[in-house]
Amino acid sequence: MTKMIRLECDYSEGAHPHIMESLLRTNLEQTIGYGEDSYCERAADLIKQACGAPAADVHFLVGGTQTNTTVISSILRPHQGVIAAESGHINVHESGAIEATGHKVLALPSEDGKIRAAQVEALCLEHLNDPSREHMVQPGMVYISQSTEKGTIYSCSELREVHKVCRRYDLPLFLDGARLGYALAAEGNDLELEEIARVCDVFYIGGTKVGALFGEAVVITREQLKKDFRYQIKQKGGMLAKGRLLGIQFETLFQDNLYFEISKHAVDLALQLREGLKKMGYTFLSESPTNQQFPILPDPLLRYLEKNYVFSFWAKPNDKQTAVRICTSWATPGQHIKQLLEDIRGF
């Protein structure tokens, strides 16, 4: 039986071997729980150094949905909602987790997964100028992701413009970094960790999709948002009793540039795939410079490929073609992309 090559997501594999080695080496050590151990402390220091944000608070949570829910619910007042792109993860793929905390996602239309400063400002002005605004959900914060669900990335100037509007209307800016490593390694990226830490009030560095077994590192830069955040983590189910398992993983990822190197590996392979498909004349649903690619393929070709490959269905642009998402990861063998291109070429 042929082993399927899974390219539908970037968290199919376990963890980078260096992380597994670190976990095994420290397995029988006894440490204090709930993220108050020395490994979490060292990992937090490494992250603050990488972000150029020595005054930031760093917390380790178990997964992306817990992180988004915890951060957003900790910031919003009961009558407020969170502004996001209509394709944003919190609006589409989290089973109403934000709404379950009593907050509405205020979704904005977006062709490429990004929201623009002008859209945020227009929504705020519409609310402020509405005589019956007290009967409406008040915009309370802004959520963006880097990279987006469509594989696109914010430029430095785009993020700065969103930041300016957020400051104008006193809206905390939260960046979902589940795939931040891949965004930082993306073709044409000009937005670095230091700038993200400067303009975002809170963001997180994804581990689950970038080399860790599980876990996300939340970085809080705005002083008003730091108070009692650990209470929020505990209440929302994001606090791991064996917290050192998170600290060990992020300490390993942020030593010797590992996080950035393995992210670049995934992006390099994705761009090889993109260029190979373009040379064969295939088009894409969106122009992604990251590890997520969205080729539009003929249905007969997909039926042929599904014998050996797994992709994610994304859209049906017409009755003869399908757009799929193909994800590379930190662990994708180069041979898998080479073989996929050969199989498509030989169809």
C-alpha positions in Angstrom: 0.0 0.0 0.0 1.4 3.4 -1.0 2.1 5.8 1.8 0.1 8.9 1.4 2.0 12.2 1.2 0.0 14.7 3.3 0.3 18.3 2.2 -3.1 19.6 3.5 -1.7 21.4 6.6 1.5 22.3 8.3 1.0 20.4 11.6 0.9 16.8 10.3 4.3 16.0 11.8 5.3 15.8 15.4 8.2 18.0 16.5 11.7 19.0 15.3 14.3 16.4 16.5 16.1 19.0 18.5 12.9 19.5 20.5 12.4 15.8 21.0 16.0 15.5 22.2 15.5 18.4 24.7 12.3 16.9 26.0 13.9 13.5 26.5 17.0 14.9 28.1 15.0 16.8 30.7 12.2 14.2 31.0 12.8 13.1 34.6 13.7 16.5 36.0 11.4 17.9 38.6 10.3 21.5 38.2 7.6 23.8 39.5 4.4 23.7 37.3 2.2 26.1 35.4 5.0 27.9 33.5 6.9 29.2 36.4 9.9 27.0 35.8 13.4 28.0 34.7 12.9 26.7 31.2 9.9 29.0 30.6 11.9 31.9 32.1 14.8 31.3 29.7 12.5 30.8 26.7 10.7 34.1 27.6 14.1 35.9 27.8 15.1 34.6 24.4 11.8 35.7 22.8 12.1 39.2 24.4 15.6 39.5 23.0 14.4 38.4 19.5 11.6 40.9 19.6 13.8 43.7 21.0 11.1 44.1 23.8 12.8 43.6 27.2 9.7 45.0 29.0 7.2 42.7 27.3 5.4 39.9 29.2 5.7 36.4 27.6 3.2 33.6 28.3 3.0 30.1 26.9 -0.3 28.6 26.0 -1.2 25.2 24.7 -2.8 26.0 21.3 -4.0 28.6 18.9 -7.8 28.6 19.6 -7.1 28.9 23.4 -4.7 31.7 22.7 -7.1 33.7 20.5 -10.0 33.2 22.9 -7.9 34.1 25.9 -6.4 37.2 24.5 -9.6 38.6 22.9 -11.8 37.9 25.9 -9.3 39.4 28.3 -9.3 42.7 26.3 -12.9 43.3 25.4 -15.6 44.7 27.6 -19.0 42.9 27.6 -20.5 45.2 25.0 -17.6 45.1 22.6 -16.6 43.1 19.6 -13.4 42.3 17.7 -12.7 43.6 14.1 -11.4 40.9 11.8 -11.3 39.9 8.2 -14.2 37.7 7.1 -11.8 34.9 6.4 -10.0 35.3 9.7 -9.4 32.2 11.8 -11.5 33.5 14.6 -14.4 34.1 12.3 -14.3 30.8 10.3 -12.4 28.0 12.0 -12.8 28.2 15.7 -16.4 26.9 16.2 -17.7 30.2 17.5 -15.1 30.3 20.4 -15.1 34.1 20.4 -18.9 34.2 20.4 -19.0 31.7 23.2 -17.3 34.2 25.4 -20.0 36.7 24.7 -18.3 38.7 22.1 -19.1 39.3 18.4 -16.6 39.1 15.6 -17.1 42.2 13.4 -16.1 40.8 10.1 -14.8 43.0 7.2 -14.8 41.9 3.6 -11.4 40.9 2.2 -10.2 39.5 -1.1 -6.7 38.6 0.1 -7.3 37.8 3.8 -6.0 41.2 5.0 -7.9 44.2 6.3 -6.9 47.7 5.6 -6.6 50.7 7.9 -9.3 52.6 5.9 -11.8 49.7 6.5 -11.1 49.8 10.2 -11.5 53.6 10.3 -14.7 53.4 8.3 -16.3 50.9 10.7 -15.3 53.0 13.7 -16.7 56.2 12.2 -19.9 54.4 11.1 -20.4 53.3 14.7 -19.5 56.7 16.3 -21.8 58.6 13.9 -24.8 56.3 14.4 -27.3 58.0 16.8 -28.4 54.6 18.0 -24.8 53.3 18.6 -25.5 52.4 22.2 -27.8 49.6 20.8 -24.9 48.2 18.7 -21.8 46.2 19.4 -19.0 48.6 19.9 -15.7 47.9 18.1 -13.2 47.1 20.9 -10.1 45.8 19.3 -8.5 44.6 15.9 -7.5 41.1 15.1 -5.1 40.3 12.1 -3.0 37.3 11.3 0.5 37.1 9.8 0.4 35.1 7.6 -3.3 35.2 6.7 -5.6 32.3 6.0 -4.9 32.9 2.3 -1.2 32.8 2.7 -0.7 36.6 2.3 1.3 38.8 4.5 1.1 42.4 5.7 3.9 44.7 4.7 5.5 47.0 7.3 3.7 50.0 5.9 0.3 48.2 5.9 0.8 47.2 9.6 1.9 50.7 10.5 -1.3 52.2 8.9 -3.5 49.8 10.8 -1.6 50.7 14.0 -2.2 54.4 13.4 -5.9 53.9 13.1 -6.0 51.7 16.2 -4.2 54.4 18.2 -6.6 57.0 16.8 -9.6 55.1 18.1 -8.0 53.5 21.1 -8.3 49.9 19.8 -5.8 47.3 21.0 -4.1 45.6 18.0 -3.7 41.8 18.2 -1.7 39.8 15.7 -2.3 36.1 15.4 1.1 34.5 14.6 0.2 30.9 14.3 2.2 30.9 11.1 4.5 33.8 12.0 7.7 31.9 11.2 6.6 31.3 7.7 5.5 34.9 7.3 8.9 36.1 8.5 10.6 33.8 5.9 8.2 34.8 3.1 9.4 36.1 -0.2 9.4 39.9 -0.1 8.7 40.2 3.6 9.9 43.5 5.2 8.2 43.1 8.6 10.4 41.8 11.4 9.7 40.7 15.0 11.0 44.0 16.4 8.5 46.1 14.4 5.7 43.7 15.2 6.5 44.2 18.9 6.6 47.9 18.5 3.2 48.4 16.8 1.2 45.5 18.2 -0.2 45.6 21.7 -0.2 41.8 21.9 0.8 39.1 19.4 1.8 35.5 19.5 4.6 33.3 18.0 3.2 30.0 16.8 4.9 26.8 17.7 2.3 24.2 16.8 2.7 24.8 13.1 6.3 25.7 13.2 8.3 22.9 14.7 6.8 22.3 18.2 4.7 19.5 19.4 2.2 22.1 20.5 2.2 25.6 22.0 2.1 29.3 21.3 4.1 32.1 22.9 2.0 35.2 23.7 3.9 38.5 23.8 2.2 41.4 25.5 3.7 44.9 25.0 0.9 47.2 26.1 1.1 47.7 29.9 -2.6 47.9 30.5 -3.1 44.4 29.1 -0.6 42.6 31.3 -2.5 42.7 34.6 -4.0 39.4 35.6 -3.4 37.7 32.3 -2.4 34.5 34.0 -5.9 34.3 35.5 -7.3 34.5 32.0 -5.1 31.7 30.8 -6.2 29.4 33.6 -9.9 30.2 33.2 -9.9 29.7 29.5 -8.1 26.3 29.6 -4.8 27.5 28.1 -2.5 26.9 31.1 -0.5 23.6 31.0 0.2 22.0 34.4 3.5 20.7 33.0 4.3 24.1 31.8 8.0 23.4 31.4 7.2 21.3 28.3 6.2 24.5 26.5 9.3 26.4 27.9 11.7 23.7 26.7 10.2 23.7 23.2 10.4 27.5 22.8 13.8 27.6 24.3 15.0 25.1 21.8 13.3 26.9 18.9 14.8 30.3 19.8 18.3 29.0 20.3 20.8 29.1 17.3 18.2 30.6 14.9 16.3 27.3 14.7 12.8 28.8 14.4 13.8 31.0 11.5 15.8 28.3 9.7 13.1 25.7 9.7 10.5 28.3 8.6 12.7 29.2 5.6 12.9 25.5 4.6 9.1 25.3 4.3 8.8 28.6 2.3 11.6 27.6 0.0 9.8 24.4 -0.9 6.5 26.2 -1.3 8.0 28.6 -3.8 9.6 25.8 -5.7 6.2 24.3 -6.0 4.7 27.6 -7.1 7.3 28.3 -9.8 7.1 24.7 -11.1 3.3 24.9 -11.4 3.4 28.3 -13.1 5.9 27.0 -15.7 3.3 24.4 -16.5 0.7 27.0 -17.0 -1.4 26.6 -13.8 -2.9 29.6 -12.1 -3.5 30.3 -8.4 -6.5 31.4 -6.3 -4.2 33.9 -4.5 -0.7 35.1 -4.8 0.9 33.7 -1.7 4.6 34.2 -0.8 4.4 31.8 2.2 4.2 28.1 2.8 0.6 27.9 1.8 -0.1 27.7 -1.9 -3.5 27.6 -3.6 -3.3 26.2 -7.1 -6.3 25.8 -9.4 -6.2 22.3 -10.8 -8.3 20.4 -13.3 -10.6 17.9 -11.5 -9.3 14.9 -13.4 -5.8 15.7 -12.3 -6.9 16.0 -8.7 -8.6 12.6 -8.9 -5.4 11.2 -10.2 -3.3 12.8 -7.5 -5.5 11.9 -4.6 -4.3 8.3 -4.9 -1.0 9.4 -3.4 -1.5 12.9 -2.0 -3.7 14.7 0.5 -4.6 18.4 -0.1 -7.2 20.7 1.5 -10.2 21.7 -0.6 -10.4 25.5 -0.8 -12.8 26.7 -3.5 -14.6 25.7 -6.7 -14.0 28.5 -9.2 -15.9 26.6 -11.9 -17.4 23.1 -12.6 -14.1 21.8 -14.1 -11.5 23.0 -11.8 -10.8 23.1 -8.0 -8.6 25.3 -5.9 -6.8 23.4 -3.2 -4.5 24.4 -0.4 -1.0 22.8 -0.5 1.0 23.4 2.7 4.6 22.7 3.2 6.0 22.6 6.7 9.3 22.7 8.6 9.5 18.9 8.1 8.4 18.5 4.4 11.1 16.5 2.5 12.2 18.2 -0.7 11.6 14.9 -2.5 7.9 15.2 -1.8 7.6 18.5 -3.8 9.9 17.2 -6.5 7.7 14.0 -6.9 4.5 16.0 -6.9 5.7 18.2 -9.7 6.9 15.2 -11.7 3.5 13.5 -11.2 1.6 16.6 -12.3 3.9 17.1 -15.3 3.4 13.4 -16.3 -0.3 13.4 -16.1 
